[in-house]
Amino acid sequence: MTERRILLAAILLCLGSRASHASDAILGQIMQGLAGQPSRQAHFGMEKHVSSLAAPVLSQGTLSYRKPDHLEQDTTAPRPERLVIDGGTVSIATPGQPSRTLSLDDSPALQILADTLRGTMAGDLATLRRHFSVEENGGVDRWRIVLRPAGNVAAQVVRIAYVDGGGGDVRQIDIVQANGDEQRMTITP
Amino acid sequence: MRISRLPLALAAVIAIALAALVFTHVTLRGDLSELLPHGRDPTTRLVDQELRTGTAASLLLIGIEGAPAGTLASVSTLFADRLAHDPDLLFVQNGHRLISEGALQALFADRYLLAPMAADAFTAAALHADFLRLRDGLQSSASPLVQQYGLPDPTGALPAVLASWGGGGGHAVLRDGVWFAPDTPGPHRSRALLLARLAASGTDLPAQAASLHRLRALFDAIPDRHGARLLVTGAPVFAVAAEAAVRRDVRLLSIVSALLVAGWLTWRFRSPWVLAAIATSVAPGLAVAALAVQLAFGFVHGITLGFGMTMLGITVDYPVLLIGHRKQGEPPAATIRRIARPFTLSVLTASLGLSGMAGSGFPGVAQLGLFAVTGILASAAVTRWLLPGLIGRAGLAPSYAGDPGRLEGIESLRRWRMYAAVVPLLALLGIGLAGGPRLQSDLAALTPVPPALIALDGELRTQLGGPDIGQLGLVRAATPDGVLQAQEAIAAGLQALVQHRAITGFDDAATLLPSQAIQHARQHALPDDAALRAAIDRAAAGLGFTPHAFDQFTADVARARTQPALSARDLPAGLLRTRLDALLFERDGAWFGPAIPQGVTDAAALERLFAGRPGWSFIDIRRTTEAVVRGYTRQAWPYIAAGAVLAVLALSAGQRDPGRTLRVLAAIAATLLVTLAALVLSGTRLTLIHLVSLQFVAGIGLDYALFFARPQLDAEERARTLRTLLTCNVMALLTFSLLCLCRTPLLREIGGTVCIGVVLAMAFGFLFAGERPPYAGRLRDTDSPA
């Protein structure tokens, strides 16, 4: 009885580890695909649910990324705004106002959000794993990466995040923030 | 008598050992502020104390440059991190996380008491505008921050608090999360900036020096600096640099002047044993002088020592005069008989003249005076009573006493002395035409800190917005809240000055922490729950907010209405508290708060504002220190004059022959006048130091004149005197010209003054004090070169 249970457990363990090996291998492949693009530029549409606003906020614009750490989110509608994450800083500029620059070090929340976006674009698994446990569902052609906070700090910012894509392209990023606010960014190259 | 040099050698060794013993045990200090007098009224004293021990005396301005901006930023971060863990520093700030997360939360919680709010801030109309702004923010990428800080604070109380606390850092810009100076063109011209405060107080210079040393070592230990250089300025750096300069100068002086004098004398007397005789006489003088100053003041200042060393210029003369006047094989008692009178008179008058300095009450001058008087008396005593026996046993005398034959030609120059008298008259005229001597009471002009360092300090101070405290208002009250109320009462006046561009801004405690009365008024102005909810409902109508979007806002306002008023203790520790502590402090049971204006262009308007307000005093720091120095200088004059009068009286009594006394005085007066004229006409502004130097010149001039003025000398003795005095003169010139090479301006000024003076003293002493050669014929008969 006991032996059978141990055997069963061992088989399950093996299966589990084989499954995780397989997932890891695919994840590695996906990340390689992502990392293979030194720069990208795409159109995006964003749908944001903010708890204090009754209606979702819709916006669109272009998203561009350049290796290793330059990310620009250029919103054209409904209100022009330019968000640049570069190196250790993030700056937000709206027309007619001086741009505001913040240091990522100053805010763990900003750091985690920036790492999530740039880590995904760069296919940088190590950066993602600094904050999240990374899990992959699906295959190389059509995949979904699930990010769950791995520590207290990350948990205070993000509840869960999904990144969907195919091959070396990111198609959609969903982030559910710790306070319940949700945002979905759809990316069309 | 058989010649034996052993007693002389023994005496020299004992004298030097004694001096060495004293000098290893005295407390040597180089802090220039120790030489300055302290203020007398309470306000001046307080400012004085704050300048010496307060924040200003321990603040460091730091720049890092010489590498690409990215490197500088990471070096700045690493350096700040290491400094933050160094117990030598009270705080360090490089722009990164100026306000910690905890401090920000604390300020956020107390925002409604700390922030000035417009009267209509909580009306529906004002809130409506705020809500529109918030909605835009929530729709932007910054929505997480707007959710966290914006929704609970639609009226912007926290930004108002932060604005009044200021970012610190002056004109510094934040780049890569740390402070940078605004860009200057050119490659690698970026400069990262830091601000730090040493734990060691301004009065503990050795500790500050050690901290600075460690700070530089910490920087040097940072890896991958790629050529980044450290620049550090601030009061501690200045004080340490000044002290190091003084020490370096003193060391250089003592070594080089000793070598020069030794070389010169060995050549002149062809015997190294003369040096032993001089050491026997001079070393006890220095030892006694240092000991006396140590006992009287508790320490010996480097400047005193540096000047004291050059006192060799006077005391070295004594043994030289003794040996120089001795004939080969003559019993020492006979030599003493010949020179005893001018020798004693010269020692006495010089000491009396300098004794005025010792009693002047000006710390630096008093030290110099005491050092000089005790040193001269001790050396003279040794020369008079101990040295004759020793040099007699050692058989010391000049190998060549001078050529009486050439004397005639030289002495015939005295025929022209009536013409030479024109020179001092011209000097007097020159001084008169130049409008008299101009006095300098700003002793900052004499700082040995290199101008480049001072310029760098000004640059970093502008970039970092560090206060360059020149003028300020200071209020005194019984309680901290009293200080805050007085500052609030004058704030409108200061604002008006800002509007009229008399100043660009000001810094005071009340801007950071409102008085209890203001806090209560702000609480009172907050709407009650029902009124606020009603206003919110009307303001938010149609904007698309959910019903509970402003719940935290109403809860926070409700809490603020009843929370106890804040005092300094309630503010978060760190940079904020450090700033407040410098602006609101207790001394001897009373509370003080400075209002420090920036960019002052109209000091008179500033002074008018503070004048006549109860509790306030206006302080112009430069003017205050100058006034203190001037006061002490004025007080020192009568003492110094009294010393001079005493010297003249002693001289007249000792000489008995009024004509000769007059000649001696004429020689000294001419020397002093022409020296003064040289200083005045070269544009030098006179300080007490020049006065002291002139006293030394008078002392040396007296020596020369008295020896020249001795009556009824044969040609051989006159030749001996001329030659001996020339020896002394060259010696004085050698040591004092060394002073001109010093980095310490104080010592340089002394050197220049005395150099001019001793040359003139020799010339006028020879011309005026000596007798006109009436016996030119007789001279040829007794002509017998030694």
Chai-1 contact restraints between the chains, C-beta under 6 A:
chainA,res_idxA,chainB,res_idxB,connection_type,confidence,min_distance_angstrom,max_distance_angstrom,comment,restraint_id
A,V50,B,L138,contact,1.0,0.0,6.0,A-B,restraint_1
A,V50,B,S143,contact,1.0,0.0,6.0,A-B,restraint_2
A,S52,B,L151,contact,1.0,0.0,6.0,A-B,restraint_3
A,S52,B,F545,contact,1.0,0.0,6.0,A-B,restraint_4
A,S52,B,T546,contact,1.0,0.0,6.0,A-B,restraint_5
A,S52,B,A549,contact,1.0,0.0,6.0,A-B,restraint_6
A,L53,B,L138,contact,1.0,0.0,6.0,A-B,restraint_7
A,L53,B,G544,contact,1.0,0.0,6.0,A-B,restraint_8
A,A54,B,G544,contact,1.0,0.0,6.0,A-B,restraint_9
A,A54,B,T546,contact,1.0,0.0,6.0,A-B,restraint_10
A,A55,B,G544,contact,1.0,0.0,6.0,A-B,restraint_11
A,V57,B,Q139,contact,1.0,0.0,6.0,A-B,restraint_12
A,E81,B,S140,contact,1.0,0.0,6.0,A-B,restraint_13
A,L83,B,S141,contact,1.0,0.0,6.0,A-B,restraint_14
A,G88,B,D176,contact,1.0,0.0,6.0,A-B,restraint_15
A,G88,B,G177,contact,1.0,0.0,6.0,A-B,restraint_16
A,I92,B,S141,contact,1.0,0.0,6.0,A-B,restraint_17
A,I92,B,A142,contact,1.0,0.0,6.0,A-B,restraint_18
A,S103,B,G177,contact,1.0,0.0,6.0,A-B,restraint_19
A,D105,B,G177,contact,1.0,0.0,6.0,A-B,restraint_20
A,D106,B,R97,contact,1.0,0.0,6.0,A-B,restraint_21
